[in-house]
Amino acid sequence: MLPKDKIEAQIDYWLANAAEKFKTMQELYSSKRYADCLFFGHMVLEMALKSHVVATTENLAPKIHHLRRLAEMAKLDLSEEEWKLLVKASDFNMEARYPDEKLEFYKLSTKSTTDQYCKAITSLYEKLCQKNR
């Protein structure tokens, strides 16, 4: 278990990083780089969720990227749609994708798909930020 000041510092760290990634997500959307926008959307949610994991467990956030698992660790009360979003948005993490998977992801990252997911990611991100403070 972390000391209280370290817990607060970790929560602040994750939220500040989420805010930076959120700005980048918006800029990527504006420049029509939709696949990269969705990838950053995944990071926004991951970092916001990790702030909740720290707050709930009073330990460092784990080095994982699976959004649903992070939300479970944080014991969040989310709607069915929000849980589905976390599962889908985990697919946006391109860290270990092979070139053919990345190409397929880029093809699927249309404006309409990105519009839908950016709106949902923004809504959940804002909810997570409000719940953490």
N, CA and C atoms as a LAMMPS dump frame, in Angstrom:
ITEM: TIMESTEP
0
ITEM: NUMBER OF ATOMS
399
ITEM: BOX BOUNDS ff ff ff
-5.0000000000000000e+02 5.0000000000000000e+02
-5.0000000000000000e+02 5.0000000000000000e+02
-5.0000000000000000e+02 5.0000000000000000e+02
ITEM: ATOMS id mol type element x y z
1 1 1 N 0.84 -1.175 0
2 1 2 C 0 0 0
3 1 3 C 0.891 1.248 0
4 2 1 N 0.524 2.187 -0.848
5 2 2 C 1.276 3.442 -0.945
6 2 3 C 0.853 4.418 0.147
7 3 1 N 1.765 5.297 0.571
8 3 2 C 1.367 6.371 1.489
9 3 3 C 0.401 7.328 0.776
10 4 1 N -0.427 7.999 1.544
11 4 2 C -1.472 8.871 0.987
12 4 3 C -0.921 9.897 -0.012
13 5 1 N 0.221 10.524 0.303
14 5 2 C 0.772 11.527 -0.609
15 5 3 C 1.21 10.899 -1.937
16 6 1 N 1.684 9.671 -1.893
17 6 2 C 2.095 8.97 -3.125
18 6 3 C 0.869 8.568 -3.939
19 7 1 N -0.195 8.204 -3.242
20 7 2 C -1.444 7.866 -3.943
21 7 3 C -1.936 9.085 -4.711
22 8 1 N -1.992 10.223 -4.032
23 8 2 C -2.438 11.464 -4.685
24 8 3 C -1.528 11.838 -5.853
25 9 1 N -0.223 11.676 -5.67
26 9 2 C 0.726 11.996 -6.737
27 9 3 C 0.504 11.087 -7.948
28 10 1 N 0.245 9.819 -7.713
29 10 2 C -0.005 8.88 -8.808
30 10 3 C -1.315 9.204 -9.529
31 11 1 N -2.343 9.526 -8.776
32 11 2 C -3.624 9.903 -9.388
33 11 3 C -3.434 11.142 -10.254
34 12 1 N -2.741 12.138 -9.717
35 12 2 C -2.468 13.366 -10.478
36 12 3 C -1.664 13.064 -11.734
37 13 1 N -0.681 12.175 -11.612
38 13 2 C 0.159 11.792 -12.757
39 13 3 C -0.701 11.197 -13.88
40 14 1 N -1.542 10.229 -13.524
41 14 2 C -2.351 9.578 -14.549
42 14 3 C -3.362 10.532 -15.165
43 15 1 N -3.972 11.381 -14.366
44 15 2 C -4.954 12.325 -14.904
45 15 3 C -4.3 13.388 -15.789
46 16 1 N -3.129 13.862 -15.406
47 16 2 C -2.423 14.853 -16.226
48 16 3 C -2.024 14.248 -17.574
49 17 1 N -1.561 13.016 -17.535
50 17 2 C -1.192 12.35 -18.785
51 17 3 C -2.405 12.069 -19.652
52 18 1 N -3.513 11.696 -19.029
53 18 2 C -4.743 11.478 -19.785
54 18 3 C -5.187 12.766 -20.466
55 19 1 N -5.076 13.887 -19.768
56 19 2 C -5.469 15.181 -20.334
57 19 3 C -4.604 15.539 -21.541
58 20 1 N -3.312 15.258 -21.451
59 20 2 C -2.411 15.521 -22.586
60 20 3 C -2.756 14.636 -23.78
61 21 1 N -3.01 13.372 -23.522
62 21 2 C -3.368 12.444 -24.603
63 21 3 C -4.717 12.819 -25.204
64 22 1 N -5.619 13.353 -24.379
65 22 2 C -6.921 13.783 -24.876
66 22 3 C -6.756 14.931 -25.881
67 23 1 N -5.882 15.882 -25.551
68 23 2 C -5.608 16.981 -26.493
69 23 3 C -5.05 16.437 -27.804
70 24 1 N -4.135 15.488 -27.699
71 24 2 C -3.549 14.894 -28.896
72 24 3 C -4.611 14.162 -29.703
73 25 1 N -5.493 13.438 -29.026
74 25 2 C -6.578 12.742 -29.713
75 25 3 C -7.412 13.735 -30.53
76 26 1 N -7.741 14.862 -29.921
77 26 2 C -8.534 15.879 -30.608
78 26 3 C -7.787 16.464 -31.812
79 27 1 N -6.497 16.701 -31.651
80 27 2 C -5.696 17.239 -32.752
81 27 3 C -5.595 16.233 -33.902
82 28 1 N -5.436 14.97 -33.567
83 28 2 C -5.371 13.935 -34.602
84 28 3 C -6.702 13.829 -35.339
85 29 1 N -7.799 13.967 -34.621
86 29 2 C -9.108 13.953 -35.267
87 29 3 C -9.224 15.13 -36.239
88 30 1 N -8.828 16.306 -35.776
89 30 2 C -8.905 17.507 -36.623
90 30 3 C -8.071 17.371 -37.888
91 31 1 N -6.949 16.657 -37.783
92 31 2 C -6.088 16.483 -38.962
93 31 3 C -6.447 15.223 -39.753
94 32 1 N -7.583 14.606 -39.412
95 32 2 C -8.128 13.443 -40.132
96 32 3 C -7.231 12.208 -40.059
97 33 1 N -6.475 12.111 -39
98 33 2 C -5.646 10.915 -38.774
99 33 3 C -6.419 10.013 -37.818
100 34 1 N -7.429 9.368 -38.378
101 34 2 C -8.43 8.68 -37.569
102 34 3 C -7.898 7.466 -36.809
103 35 1 N -7.088 6.651 -37.421
104 35 2 C -6.552 5.479 -36.717
105 35 3 C -5.7 5.922 -35.528
106 36 1 N -4.87 6.918 -35.741
107 36 2 C -4.034 7.426 -34.642
108 36 3 C -4.891 8.084 -33.566
109 37 1 N -5.964 8.741 -33.977
110 37 2 C -6.898 9.351 -33.035
111 37 3 C -7.489 8.282 -32.118
112 38 1 N -7.913 7.169 -32.694
113 38 2 C -8.492 6.088 -31.89
114 38 3 C -7.451 5.461 -30.97
115 39 1 N -6.223 5.327 -31.46
116 39 2 C -5.154 4.801 -30.615
117 39 3 C -4.964 5.698 -29.392
118 40 1 N -4.952 7.006 -29.609
119 40 2 C -4.808 7.925 -28.481
120 40 3 C -6.056 7.907 -27.6
121 41 1 N -7.221 7.644 -28.174
122 41 2 C -8.426 7.482 -27.378
123 41 3 C -8.289 6.329 -26.401
124 42 1 N -7.68 5.246 -26.87
125 42 2 C -7.402 4.111 -25.98
126 42 3 C -6.504 4.56 -24.831
127 43 1 N -5.463 5.315 -25.152
128 43 2 C -4.539 5.762 -24.105
129 43 3 C -5.229 6.699 -23.11
130 44 1 N -6.114 7.551 -23.587
131 44 2 C -6.862 8.45 -22.704
132 44 3 C -7.629 7.637 -21.668
133 45 1 N -8.36 6.641 -22.148
134 45 2 C -9.146 5.816 -21.231
135 45 3 C -8.25 5.002 -20.309
136 46 1 N -7.175 4.461 -20.852
137 46 2 C -6.252 3.671 -20.028
138 46 3 C -5.71 4.495 -18.865
139 47 1 N -5.277 5.695 -19.149
140 47 2 C -4.68 6.53 -18.106
141 47 3 C -5.719 6.997 -17.094
142 48 1 N -6.905 7.343 -17.566
143 48 2 C -7.967 7.735 -16.633
144 48 3 C -8.358 6.552 -15.746
145 49 1 N -8.42 5.377 -16.339
146 49 2 C -8.744 4.181 -15.554
147 49 3 C -7.646 3.865 -14.539
148 50 1 N -6.404 4.045 -14.932
149 50 2 C -5.31 3.77 -14.003
150 50 3 C -5.361 4.7 -12.798
151 51 1 N -5.837 5.921 -12.988
152 51 2 C -5.997 6.815 -11.83
153 51 3 C -7.004 6.224 -10.845
154 52 1 N -8.04 5.6 -11.371
155 52 2 C -9.04 4.963 -10.511
156 52 3 C -8.499 3.705 -9.848
157 53 1 N -7.675 2.961 -10.567
158 53 2 C -7.07 1.765 -9.984
159 53 3 C -6.219 2.159 -8.782
160 54 1 N -5.425 3.213 -8.943
161 54 2 C -4.589 3.686 -7.833
162 54 3 C -5.462 4.118 -6.66
163 55 1 N -6.508 4.868 -6.942
164 55 2 C -7.39 5.351 -5.874
165 55 3 C -8.068 4.196 -5.135
166 56 1 N -8.448 3.162 -5.869
167 56 2 C -9.166 2.03 -5.277
168 56 3 C -8.239 1.073 -4.538
169 57 1 N -7.121 0.747 -5.175
170 57 2 C -6.234 -0.28 -4.606
171 57 3 C -5.184 0.3 -3.663
172 58 1 N -4.949 1.601 -3.783
173 58 2 C -3.897 2.292 -3.031
174 58 3 C -2.514 1.706 -3.325
175 59 1 N -2.377 1.212 -4.551
176 59 2 C -1.106 0.694 -5.061
177 59 3 C -0.864 1.278 -6.442
178 60 1 N 0.343 1.087 -6.947
179 60 2 C 0.647 1.51 -8.301
180 60 3 C -0.25 0.788 -9.297
181 61 1 N -0.567 1.462 -10.376
182 61 2 C -1.364 0.839 -11.428
183 61 3 C -0.518 -0.231 -12.13
184 62 1 N -1.149 -1.315 -12.54
185 62 2 C -0.399 -2.373 -13.214
186 62 3 C -0.001 -1.952 -14.628
187 63 1 N 1.014 -2.6 -15.134
188 63 2 C 1.507 -2.305 -16.49
189 63 3 C 0.754 -3.168 -17.496
190 64 1 N -0.547 -2.903 -17.58
191 64 2 C -1.398 -3.599 -18.543
192 64 3 C -2.155 -2.553 -19.35
193 65 1 N -2.727 -2.996 -20.475
194 65 2 C -3.429 -2.072 -21.364
195 65 3 C -4.878 -2.461 -21.586
196 66 1 N -5.313 -3.543 -20.971
197 66 2 C -6.672 -4.039 -21.172
198 66 3 C -7.651 -3.191 -20.352
199 67 1 N -8.467 -2.426 -21.049
200 67 2 C -9.31 -1.427 -20.394
201 67 3 C -10.372 -2.037 -19.489
202 68 1 N -10.997 -3.092 -19.937
203 68 2 C -12.031 -3.711 -19.094
204 68 3 C -11.422 -4.219 -17.789
205 69 1 N -10.257 -4.83 -17.878
206 69 2 C -9.597 -5.351 -16.678
207 69 3 C -9.256 -4.21 -15.714
208 70 1 N -8.789 -3.086 -16.252
209 70 2 C -8.489 -1.938 -15.4
210 70 3 C -9.755 -1.428 -14.704
211 71 1 N -10.858 -1.358 -15.436
212 71 2 C -12.116 -0.899 -14.844
213 71 3 C -12.592 -1.861 -13.757
214 72 1 N -12.393 -3.15 -13.988
215 72 2 C -12.753 -4.144 -12.967
216 72 3 C -11.895 -3.968 -11.716
217 73 1 N -10.604 -3.741 -11.905
218 73 2 C -9.713 -3.53 -10.768
219 73 3 C -10.11 -2.286 -9.979
220 74 1 N -10.613 -1.293 -10.684
221 74 2 C -11.032 -0.042 -10.044
222 74 3 C -12.432 -0.141 -9.444
223 75 1 N -13.08 -1.275 -9.681
224 75 2 C -14.432 -1.513 -9.144
225 75 3 C -15.42 -0.418 -9.579
226 76 1 N -15.336 -0.057 -10.861
227 76 2 C -16.196 1 -11.374
228 76 3 C -17.591 0.481 -11.691
229 77 1 N -18.561 1.309 -11.453
230 77 2 C -19.95 1.013 -11.786
231 77 3 C -20.244 1.683 -13.124
232 78 1 N -20.177 0.904 -14.183
233 78 2 C -20.366 1.437 -15.532
234 78 3 C -21.599 0.819 -16.179
235 79 1 N -22.134 1.515 -17.16
236 79 2 C -23.279 0.991 -17.9
237 79 3 C -22.808 -0.121 -18.841
238 80 1 N -23.751 -0.865 -19.351
239 80 2 C -23.42 -1.932 -20.305
240 80 3 C -22.72 -1.358 -21.538
241 81 1 N -23.188 -0.203 -21.996
242 81 2 C -22.564 0.438 -23.163
243 81 3 C -21.132 0.854 -22.866
244 82 1 N -20.874 1.344 -21.673
245 82 2 C -19.512 1.74 -21.304
246 82 3 C -18.592 0.526 -21.223
247 83 1 N -19.107 -0.591 -20.678
248 83 2 C -18.289 -1.817 -20.656
249 83 3 C -17.967 -2.265 -22.079
250 84 1 N -18.948 -2.197 -22.972
251 84 2 C -18.722 -2.578 -24.377
252 84 3 C -17.691 -1.658 -25.023
253 85 1 N -17.773 -0.373 -24.711
254 85 2 C -16.792 0.577 -25.245
255 85 3 C -15.384 0.205 -24.804
256 86 1 N -15.217 -0.161 -23.547
257 86 2 C -13.885 -0.527 -23.049
258 86 3 C -13.331 -1.741 -23.792
259 87 1 N -14.18 -2.706 -24.073
260 87 2 C -13.738 -3.892 -24.811
261 87 3 C -13.323 -3.489 -26.226
262 88 1 N -14.161 -2.706 -26.893
263 88 2 C -13.853 -2.293 -28.271
264 88 3 C -12.624 -1.389 -28.315
265 89 1 N -12.547 -0.439 -27.393
266 89 2 C -11.425 0.504 -27.404
267 89 3 C -10.101 -0.192 -27.106
268 90 1 N -10.137 -1.324 -26.42
269 90 2 C -8.898 -2.089 -26.211
270 90 3 C -8.308 -2.545 -27.533
271 91 1 N -9.175 -2.727 -28.529
272 91 2 C -8.699 -3.102 -29.867
273 91 3 C -7.933 -1.97 -30.548
274 92 1 N -8.101 -0.747 -30.057
275 92 2 C -7.424 0.397 -30.666
276 92 3 C -5.958 0.496 -30.254
277 93 1 N -5.54 -0.295 -29.295
278 93 2 C -4.144 -0.298 -28.858
279 93 3 C -3.316 -1.029 -29.907
280 94 1 N -2.48 -0.3 -30.612
281 94 2 C -1.727 -0.869 -31.732
282 94 3 C -0.306 -1.252 -31.35
283 95 1 N -0.001 -1.285 -30.082
284 95 2 C 1.365 -1.514 -29.611
285 95 3 C 2.023 -2.733 -30.257
286 96 1 N 1.347 -3.848 -30.264
287 96 2 C 1.982 -5.086 -30.735
288 96 3 C 1.33 -5.63 -32
289 97 1 N 0.712 -4.79 -32.768
290 97 2 C 0.047 -5.267 -33.983
291 97 3 C 1.064 -5.573 -35.076
292 98 1 N 0.733 -6.593 -35.83
293 98 2 C 1.519 -6.926 -37.014
294 98 3 C 1.112 -5.994 -38.145
295 99 1 N 1.983 -5.822 -39.142
296 99 2 C 1.684 -4.868 -40.223
297 99 3 C 0.333 -5.103 -40.907
298 100 1 N -0.047 -6.357 -41.138
299 100 2 C -1.328 -6.61 -41.795
300 100 3 C -2.508 -6.214 -40.907
301 101 1 N -2.371 -6.386 -39.587
302 101 2 C -3.426 -5.968 -38.666
303 101 3 C -3.523 -4.445 -38.617
304 102 1 N -2.384 -3.782 -38.645
305 102 2 C -2.394 -2.315 -38.638
306 102 3 C -3.061 -1.787 -39.897
307 103 1 N -2.765 -2.386 -41.05
308 103 2 C -3.368 -1.953 -42.303
309 103 3 C -4.88 -2.121 -42.24
310 104 1 N -5.35 -3.247 -41.737
311 104 2 C -6.79 -3.488 -41.617
312 104 3 C -7.427 -2.469 -40.668
313 105 1 N -6.742 -2.175 -39.565
314 105 2 C -7.241 -1.186 -38.612
315 105 3 C -7.341 0.189 -39.275
316 106 1 N -6.339 0.568 -40.054
317 106 2 C -6.366 1.859 -40.735
318 106 3 C -7.538 1.926 -41.709
319 107 1 N -7.822 0.825 -42.403
320 107 2 C -8.945 0.791 -43.343
321 107 3 C -10.283 0.96 -42.633
322 108 1 N -10.39 0.409 -41.431
323 108 2 C -11.638 0.485 -40.675
324 108 3 C -11.83 1.814 -39.955
325 109 1 N -10.775 2.599 -39.868
326 109 2 C -10.816 3.86 -39.12
327 109 3 C -11.32 4.997 -40
328 110 1 N -12.592 4.913 -40.347
329 110 2 C -13.213 5.944 -41.182
330 110 3 C -13.652 7.12 -40.313
331 111 1 N -14.063 8.183 -40.971
332 111 2 C -14.544 9.351 -40.232
333 111 3 C -15.777 8.995 -39.406
334 112 1 N -16.715 8.276 -39.989
335 112 2 C -17.949 7.971 -39.247
336 112 3 C -17.676 7.052 -38.054
337 113 1 N -16.813 6.068 -38.218
338 113 2 C -16.456 5.188 -37.109
339 113 3 C -15.734 5.982 -36.029
340 114 1 N -14.801 6.827 -36.438
341 114 2 C -14.043 7.629 -35.482
342 114 3 C -14.947 8.624 -34.768
343 115 1 N -15.893 9.216 -35.498
344 115 2 C -16.866 10.125 -34.868
345 115 3 C -17.585 9.414 -33.723
346 116 1 N -18.072 8.227 -34.009
347 116 2 C -18.832 7.447 -33.027
348 116 3 C -17.986 7.157 -31.791
349 117 1 N -16.77 6.654 -32.005
350 117 2 C -15.944 6.268 -30.874
351 117 3 C -15.355 7.462 -30.14
352 118 1 N -15.004 8.519 -30.848
353 118 2 C -14.471 9.711 -30.166
354 118 3 C -15.517 10.316 -29.24
355 119 1 N -16.737 10.339 -29.686
356 119 2 C -17.823 10.87 -28.855
357 119 3 C -17.982 10.018 -27.592
358 120 1 N -17.987 8.704 -27.755
359 120 2 C -18.148 7.801 -26.612
360 120 3 C -16.931 7.863 -25.679
361 121 1 N -15.735 7.914 -26.254
362 121 2 C -14.513 8.006 -25.449
363 121 3 C -14.511 9.309 -24.655
364 122 1 N -14.863 10.402 -25.306
365 122 2 C -14.908 11.702 -24.627
366 122 3 C -15.895 11.679 -23.471
367 123 1 N -17.06 11.115 -23.695
368 123 2 C -18.077 11.045 -22.654
369 123 3 C -17.591 10.233 -21.452
370 124 1 N -17.015 9.068 -21.715
371 124 2 C -16.535 8.229 -20.61
372 124 3 C -15.334 8.87 -19.919
373 125 1 N -14.448 9.47 -20.689
374 125 2 C -13.292 10.164 -20.108
375 125 3 C -13.759 11.261 -19.138
376 126 1 N -14.701 12.068 -19.563
377 126 2 C -15.208 13.139 -18.71
378 126 3 C -15.859 12.567 -17.456
379 127 1 N -16.591 11.492 -17.596
380 127 2 C -17.218 10.835 -16.434
381 127 3 C -16.141 10.325 -15.471
382 128 1 N -15.11 9.687 -16.003
383 128 2 C -14.036 9.165 -15.153
384 128 3 C -13.314 10.284 -14.413
385 129 1 N -13.11 11.402 -15.078
386 129 2 C -12.441 12.539 -14.419
387 129 3 C -13.293 13.111 -13.303
388 130 1 N -14.591 13.185 -13.514
389 130 2 C -15.497 13.711 -12.487
390 130 3 C -15.579 12.772 -11.291
391 131 1 N -15.587 11.467 -11.545
392 131 2 C -15.714 10.487 -10.467
393 131 3 C -14.465 10.405 -9.598
394 132 1 N -13.34 10.827 -10.139
395 132 2 C -12.079 10.658 -9.413
396 132 3 C -11.799 11.816 -8.466
397 133 1 N -12.535 12.85 -8.54
398 133 2 C -12.249 14.014 -7.681
399 133 3 C -13.416 14.378 -6.818
